Amino acid sequence: MDQTINTYNRIAHQYAESRWNAVSRFRIRAYKKFIKYVKGTEILDAGCGPGKDAAILISKGFNVIGVDASKGLLKEAKSRVPEGTFILGDLRNLRLKRKFDGIWCCASLLHLRKADVGEVINSFKKMLNADGILFIALKLGEGESIKTYNYGNKRFFAYYKKAEAEKLVSGEFKIIETYVSAKDKHGDRWVEIFARIK
Ligand SMILES: C[S@@+](CC[C@H](N)C(=O)[O-])C[C@H]1O[C@@H](n2cnc3c(N)ncnc32)[C@H](O)[C@@H]1O
């Protein structure tokens, strides 16, 4: 994981720029559904990156706390979204002394080893109020691998089949709906799950 976070720290500005300038139609669909399902205003953006999703949710009237393990991306988020609250933290051992109405966890669990994700989902349940909503987006596929980008920057990715992703969530949550997206501009397909606490 250190390797992945080191990469995000190195590419933080360029990554933030790319996220800022393009919001995919899949992401827009996800915002709309999340907003429809969440009852309440308190949101945790788990693995918030440069804060683009937090910015959109704040513009829709939510209070958002973003957590991320990359200091570089948090710096970007703080300067780009001054009205948000962004804190350094590892999703595998988050200790927050408050609860949320919704957890938005987009494209961040995919950087954890599959063996660690069940515990993180359990911890999400503990951080949600009654009726709380969880959104997760994972890359469609199989297995785990390290991908090398420009200039030798490496990131770890775990890929999931639809049923495998649903199984991760369904122990603690009731699944509302699952989507498998068409290919995005990078050729990736996404498994997106909306679930409500059981
Ligand atoms: C692909 S980016 C997605 C960022 C943001 N959610 C978005 O969709 O724009 C993955 C994010 O997960 C964060 N991340 C990876 N592993 C993490 C961990 N163990 N704890 C917290 N954040 C983590 C990275 O730093 C990065 O910001």
The ligand as a Tripos MOL2 file, in Angstrom:
@<TRIPOS>MOLECULE
LIG
   27    29     1     0     0
SMALL
NO_CHARGES

@<TRIPOS>ATOM
      1 C1         -8.3890    6.1940   -7.5020 C.3       1 LIG1
      2 S1         -8.2370    7.3320   -6.1810 S.3       1 LIG1
      3 C2         -9.9110    7.8360   -5.9730 C.3       1 LIG1
      4 C3        -10.0390    9.1550   -5.2670 C.3       1 LIG1
      5 C4        -11.4680    9.6710   -5.1490 C.3       1 LIG1
      6 N1        -12.3100    8.7990   -4.3650 N.3       1 LIG1
      7 C5        -12.0420    9.8700   -6.5130 C.2       1 LIG1
      8 O1        -12.8670    9.0590   -6.9410 O.co2     1 LIG1
      9 O2        -11.6470   10.8380   -7.1640 O.co2     1 LIG1
     10 C6         -7.9520    6.2980   -4.7970 C.3       1 LIG1
     11 C7         -7.7970    7.0250   -3.4910 C.3       1 LIG1
     12 O3         -7.7490    6.0960   -2.4160 O.3       1 LIG1
     13 C8         -6.7820    6.5420   -1.4880 C.3       1 LIG1
     14 N2         -6.3430    5.3920   -0.6830 N.ar      1 LIG1
     15 C9         -5.7450    4.2790   -1.1130 C.ar      1 LIG1
     16 N3         -5.5340    3.4390   -0.0860 N.ar      1 LIG1
     17 C10        -6.0200    4.0460    1.0300 C.ar      1 LIG1
     18 C11        -6.1030    3.6880    2.4060 C.ar      1 LIG1
     19 N4         -5.6590    2.5190    2.8590 N.pl3     1 LIG1
     20 N5         -6.6640    4.5680    3.2670 N.ar      1 LIG1
     21 C12        -7.1290    5.7670    2.8220 C.ar      1 LIG1
     22 N6         -7.0910    6.1540    1.5250 N.ar      1 LIG1
     23 C13        -6.5480    5.3040    0.6410 C.ar      1 LIG1
     24 C14        -5.6920    7.1250   -2.3540 C.3       1 LIG1
     25 O4         -4.8120    7.9480   -1.6540 O.3       1 LIG1
     26 C15        -6.5370    7.8460   -3.3970 C.3       1 LIG1
     27 O5         -6.8790    9.1330   -2.9830 O.3       1 LIG1
@<TRIPOS>BOND
     1     1     2 1
     2     2     3 1
     3     2    10 1
     4     3     4 1
     5     4     5 1
     6     5     6 1
     7     5     7 1
     8     7     8 2
     9     7     9 1
    10    10    11 1
    11    11    12 1
    12    11    26 1
    13    12    13 1
    14    13    14 1
    15    13    24 1
    16    14    15 ar
    17    14    23 ar
    18    15    16 ar
    19    16    17 ar
    20    17    18 ar
    21    17    23 ar
    22    18    19 1
    23    18    20 ar
    24    20    21 ar
    25    21    22 ar
    26    22    23 ar
    27    24    25 1
    28    24    26 1
    29    26    27 1
@<TRIPOS>SUBSTRUCTURE
     1 LIG1         1 GROUP 0 **** ****
